[in-house]
Structures are given as C-alpha cells and as structure tokens.
Amino acid sequence: MTNSAPDPAVARPLVAIIMGSTSDWETMEHAAKTLRDLGIAHETRVVSAHRTPDLLFDYSSAAEQRGIEVIIAGAGGAAHLPGMTASKTALPVLGVPVESKALKGLDSLLSIAQMPGGIPVGTLAIGKAGAINAGLLAAAILGNKYPEIREALRKFRQLQTAKVLGTPDPAKAAPALAKIIAPAAKHKRKKRA
Ligand code: RP5
C-alpha cells in the first residue's frame, strides 16, 4: 500500500516547526519556505523551553497523536527546546541552532548537539543553512512513507544540480552588475582625455 501525502492546502500538518521565540522566525521561516516549496503541510509555533515549559511538555507529548510525523525545533543561546522536545516524544526531532548575538550560535549548536546517549536530536548547521536543511531532511524522512514527497525532493535536487551546472563561470553569471559599472567607467575615461 502506498501512502499519499495530504494536500498541503487543506491537510493536517505532517511537520511541526517550533521555536523558542518570535525572534527565531527570521531563521526558521527558511524551514517553512522549504517545506512549502516541497508541498509539505506544516504548522509553526513559538514554544519556549524556559518561558513556557508546561506548553513544551503538552505540545511534545500530544504531537504524535495529532498526526505530526517530524518536529523541527529551532532555538538560540541555552537552546534546550530541541532536546527537551525529544525527551517527550518518539518522533524524530531536528534541531536548528539559531545564531545568537553573544556567541554567534556556537552556544546554540553545542546545546543542541551534545545530547546524552539515549535521546537523539538530529542537529543541523547554525542559522539559515540549518533551517533549510532541516526542511529538506524532514522531507527525506517523510519521503520514505510518501512517494510524492520523495519525488518532490528528487526534483528539487535535480533543479539545484542543473542550476550549478548551468552557471559554471561566476564572472559570466553577473552581467547585470557589469552593465551598471561599465557606463561609469567609460565616463571616467572620457573625463581624463
Ligand atoms: C531562546 O532565546 C530563543 O530560542 C531565542 O533564540 C533566544 C532569545 O530569545 P528572545 O530574548 O529574543 O525572545 O530561548
């Protein structure tokens, strides 16, 4: 039996994107965009490990029953959200270290990655790249069950490869910039003559 992925426009969300603060949205919106581009239904919520610990427990405990299949959790600084979420659910939890002002996200990265054996968090890169990759990794996990999602991910990868191969010379990839600069350079030469 094949599973068909629910229509993202009407469906129950398969992925939950949670974050410690609204200030994390600037980073986490890239995970949401990635899922949207792949047509994966998802929800987004602020759930703080420190400021709303009871909500964190309730949300994480109920996620599986509500039909969520992957949780992406982003947090910065003393980033306990992904690890504590993982401690309350058997669903795969992907952690995104948000770049902190004080330590550039190294604190977030270590807080999320250095889990004790027994409670894993799949930890991605700091910041935007990590948020995008969390979306792609969630798609890869779901792709094992939903063929349309696997296909969407395959198409994304093909397109990405074609884009790189299509612009092998970065100097030729910036004609717009050359057009802006060239007239000014001509003008300067005239003046000197
Ligand atoms: C963490 O503290 C959040 O994940 C956020 O990255 C950081 C700062 O939060 P705000 O003070 O901006 O709300 O819990």
Residues whose N, C-alpha, C, O or C-beta is under 5 A from the ligand:
A	BS01	RP5	G20 S21 S23 D24 G74 A75 G76 G77 V98
